[in-house]
Amino acid sequence: MKNLINIINDKKLNRFLTKCNFGIEKENVRVDSNGHLAMTKHPEAFGDKLKNPYITTDFSESQVEMITPSLDTIEETYNFLEGLHDIISLELKDEYLWPQSTPPSLPDEGDIPVSEFEKTCEGKRAQKYRDYLSEKYGKQKQLLSGIHYNFSFKDEFLNLLYKESKSSDFKLFKDDIYLKISRNFFKYRWILIYLFGANPSIHSSYSQKCINILDEVAPDSFSYTSGNSFRNGMCGYKNKEEFSISYDSRAEYVEDIKKLINEKKLINEKEYYSPIRLKAKDNQNLLKSIEEEGIEYLEVRLLDLNPTVKTGISIDQLYFVHMFLLFCLFTDEDNLTDKEIDEGNKNHELVAHHGRKVDLKLFNGGEFKFLKDLGLDIISKMEKILDDLKISNLNYTNILKEAVKSFHNTELLMSYKVEHGIRKEGFIDFNLNLAKKYYKESHIDNFSLKGYEDLELSTQILLKDAIKRGIKFEILDRKENFISLTKGGKTEYIVQATKTSLDSYSTVLIMENKLVTKKILEKNKIKVPKGGYYTSPQDAIDDFYKYCGSKTVVKPNSTNFGLGITILPKEFTLKDYQNALNFAFGEDKSILIEEFIEGKEYRIFVLEDKVVGILHRVPANVVGDGEHSIRTLVKEKNKDILRGTGYKKPLQKINLEEAEETFLAGQNLNFDYIPKKNEIIYLRENSNISTGGDSIDFTDDILDEYKQIAIDSARAADAAICGVDMMIKDIKELPNNDNHGIIEINFNPAIHIHCYPYKGKNRRLGEKILDSLGF
């Protein structure tokens, strides 16, 4: 086969080198507020551990494992991992995700809780395997947590390379790519431990046998004082003996592991704790699947949790590991010899135990060479590969520059920073303080889903709740917020969180058309405002006399989110009236002009004949301080993290446009007016959140009689999901002909305003919609 780099350049395949298949599996132990291992069960919110593809447990009931799907880019993968971390953190009560690979303060060995499973065949197998690990390795060792980095090239890319090769079989060609990476990985993997080893220390509650080989660096804190990674050292997460497994061919790899299983040195292929593992399409029957279908991807297994970042691994680390795997592919090598395996294993442990030692030497082809020189040589080769492949992404260039600095100054290494912090604060306090800090960070922007912030917030909320339940999702059309949800063979298609199969198309059309809605409600004896329907601006102008002298609402017939609505005061001019008509006709070809029903407006969310949320929406407003103008106060209020645009945050930013200017003019005010201290200035008559209003939860405060009217309104339109907008003068007074009215029902009600109100409880409507959809 011609030189791979030449083929890639000749065929202009460079784009495939950064758009691959990436995935991360991350383990975190849960701890209580004092840094002790949490003894509580895996949170119920995440459902069946064996069926949730995103959130499960590893060895222990106290050990959460989060799993990203296979994604196209490093950025997407990192964002999804951060989203998972936040979702889990938000479900913890008085507990935290331990940011360190080595365990926290542990109880007696026998009291460490092993993961519990349903009494199914699969559950019994999982339980039996963990009991076996407990007996063979001890529960403490199984609590050593880390990062697994899953990687493969796109098959499209490999097919294009295959066509230029002399190989007669695509699967064998693909195997050779991943086997070559693996062989070089074994030789050079020590560099990942040097750069990213992040747990030189353990707590005094860990095995006394291991403590005896470490130095005390703080009370109850013991460390490899020049080392990088306890987890990768002799006491770390490894098999009881070194195994020589061939990476020369798929068949030899499978045969060697089968032999170890037959000799009862391993109970199954999962027990082979290799720093890099070959993976297949069917990982439940790994060896058989590799044997029959070939190698599907690689799993890098030696990465420590990085306590210095919330996610346990930085995006820069992800870039470096990817670059390292490319280096392993494009670096020439012969078959991996037993001597090279032995040297790779020794260098692995040398760096884990002594990586920060000045002038440390490593094995290199039967000779000893300085770690610094070997490392700088690898980085130099990586830089050349980047240049040869014409990869101009600065992320790769910058991480290699940072790596060079780390070989010149060991104080830049994660292991140094972590040990330095432990020396100052102690093992528990250093890690626990970080855990609490990251917990707070997860709560700051707790309404959004990382990597999906471009979607409407209601869709983000539904996706977060789907992830918690282990429902797989696919974004079908990002612009339209069109998604699919799949679990257990069931698939549902959803638009903007509330357009679902629960409602028929005719129902949506009814609610979309305000005139039809009004007629249907009237037939069902539900109070609605009186008024007229117009398709001609001139006809509406001719009827000015009918409405002047009364508070009046002018609105489009077929819009949502409060678009095109004007509320005219009792005394309004013909010009005001014409402006309102123009505004409404600008949104639709037909409009409604109606009496204004006095009272406060409430949005009542009805889901399958149940009221699941009620909000009072306060019109856009500012509160004066006696010093600043309305314009400045609006600017300051819009800085609130809860406010955004495009329905991506719980509240919308307040605009200062024609509608606001007109409404202020009716109060003899303008944008430059300076309100008195504590003076409330309303900027709109309508109270829609979409026009900058505030949301206040009233779900527990409204009489059941009003809730029943909302339910009856939804039934009248045959709607499973709808938002009923009701005006009520006094929520403590029973409904009568003069104190309430339905002003409209909405076919696509936002759920985020009920989940994240300005004031009040989160009504968790995403979860309730998933319940109704049968998930």
Phi, psi and omega in degrees: 000137179297161178308127184302318182297319179297318179299314182298317179290318181298320184267003180054053182259011185305326183300334181284348184281336179253344174254094185235205173247115182241144175206151180231137169242126183231135178253137172223131172282141173272140179230159175275184186291352178254004179085016175269150176306128179292133181259006180280163179283159174308130184307132182298334183302338184265005171068207184291121182301327184277348185245343179281115184284351184250323187226119181215197172243159173263242183288313189257153172300336182269003188244099181284139172238127178247139189228119175278153169288173175286123184235162190283331186229161177295320180300314179299318182295315180298316180298319181294320178299316179296321177299316178299315180302316180293317180302316181292314181302322183291343179267351183277139178242114181057029177223164184219159174273116182294124189274003189249148178290321179280147190291164176280202175294123187252148171283185174302150183312315184292341183267354177292121186283123176277147180305138179251143184228162175301153183277047173268173177301316180295318179296319179295322178296316180296320180293317181297320181295319179292325176296322178297314180297321179301315183290319187279317188249343185089146184291328182299314182297325181291344178276354174296119188251157181197194181244133170250127184251111182264135185213141168203160173276157174294140179299330178300317178296312181296324178296320179294321176293319182302322181296337179266358184265173176263004182290143181262358184220123183297318182298319178292323177298314179298317176305314184300323178299309185286329177291322178296316177302316183296318181297314179290329177302315180300325182285319192248006187299338182305332183295329178290324178289322179296309185284324190241003171300130190221017179217074177284353191238157175223167178270157183294346179279354178282174185311127179299327179301321179282322179300325183298339181261005182247170177253143177282125182248348177193165178307128179062021184230124184232146190209153161284103190291344173237016185261175184243328189206108174297319184299330180264003182268191186294334178265004189274201187275090184207164176291163183290339176220159178281132179250139177262099182253131180285134173245025180278331177205160177302314184297317181292320178301311180297316183296319181295319179289321176301320180298317179296324178291317179296327179277002178063026172277336173230145178278330176197178184294335180294338183279353178282099186274059179286149176293339172220136186233139174281137183235160185232176177297319181252098183274358172284329176236064193302305185297317180297319181293318177298316183298320185267323187252344181094180183278129182261321179198174180247147178237110176277126193238008187256006184280127175284158166295137178263104184292347185279355176227150184302318187282352180085350174204136182274161178294330176296321176299318180299319177296318183294315180300319177300314179297322179295321179293324175295319176302317180296328179285317188266007176261127182296147178198160172259185175300147183287116181273164177300324179295319180292322175299316181297316179295319178299318179294319181293317178297323176306309182287323179301315181290321178301318184272326191224022188301333181266004180288131180298135177063030175294136177250146179240162176287139180208093179061042179085357178244170173252133176226154181295135178307316182301315182293319179295318180295314180296328177294318178297316180297320178299319179293322176299317180298321178294319178299316177303315182293315181296324182273357179058039174273110187263005181297119184294338179302320180287317179300315184292321181291329177289324176296319179294323179297319178302315180300323182292335177281340177268338184216104184292346179288350176274351182286149177303317184300321178294313182299319181292313180295322178300316178295322180292323178298324182281319189249342188094155186301310183293309185296320180301310183286323181292321178297321176294317180301318180290324177297314181291327177299316178295320180299322179294335182272345185296308181244057191282000181266344184257162177247117185304134180088350182233023183294345178285344178279158173302148185298323179299321178293319178301318180297315180297320179295319178299317180292327177294317179300316179304321183273358180078028178269121179288144180227160175220135175274111183274324178209104186297318184299322182267002183055043183261118184231163169237145176239135183222133174200133176058037179083356181258133178233136175234142178252131189224139175241129175052037171074329186237357172270104188226178178289352179292334180247140179281164179297320181296325178297316178299317180296323178299309184289332180289331182261107187294329178293313179297317178303313183298319180293320180293319179295319178299318179298332180264018175059037176256131186294124176228161181289148176280154179166194183231163181243134187223139172245352181241123176303324181293319178299321180293320179296319180299333181267015179307320183300333182289334190248336183296141183093356178228147176295129193224145177248130175243124184211152176296157181279331188224059174228171180227175176064024175073017183286135173077011183266137173230135174250116183267138179291175184302318178254109178225154183269167177299324179295317178300317181297315180295322177299319179295320178297315180299319180297315181290315179294339176292341180258339185202160180277347178227149183223166174241140172238122190224158172296148176271122179274122183292152177129188176263148182266136179234133173266118182249117182269118180252129179229111179048059175065024175225140173275119184246358177188139176225131178235141164263126182256116180273129181304155178311133186205165170225156177248125185289156175236006179079000185234326189248152180285166176304318181302315181289320180296322177296316179302318180291318181295327180289349178283347179304132182301339180283346185258137180207200178230161176067023176061034178259358176224163185299327179237151180264149176295148178276130176262150173246090185230201187298318182297318180291321179297317180296317182293319178294322180300326177295343177255010184060039180234164172218180186294340183267359178295139178256105181293150176293165180299128180070007176284127179268125178247119177271137186258348179214155173277317180285151190251020182298139174298327182295343178248024172099008181289165176259148183247130180232125184286130179232018187304322183268001187249348183269139179299147180300332181296322177290323178298321180294324177298320178296318178296317179297325179295316178296318180298322182300325179267002182059040184261129174278322179235123175199160175250117181263121178263115185236135173265131180225129179288313183217113185290349178267351181264137180298148181301139172212178187295344187250355189242010180199171175182148177271120181267336171185164169236143190248133184278346184223061185291135178292139177265339186295331182290335177273336180275327181227069181288158176302320174220136175120185186280152168282118183271003171050052183289334176301315179296319182292324177292319177298321176300313183294329179280357176088020177261000000 
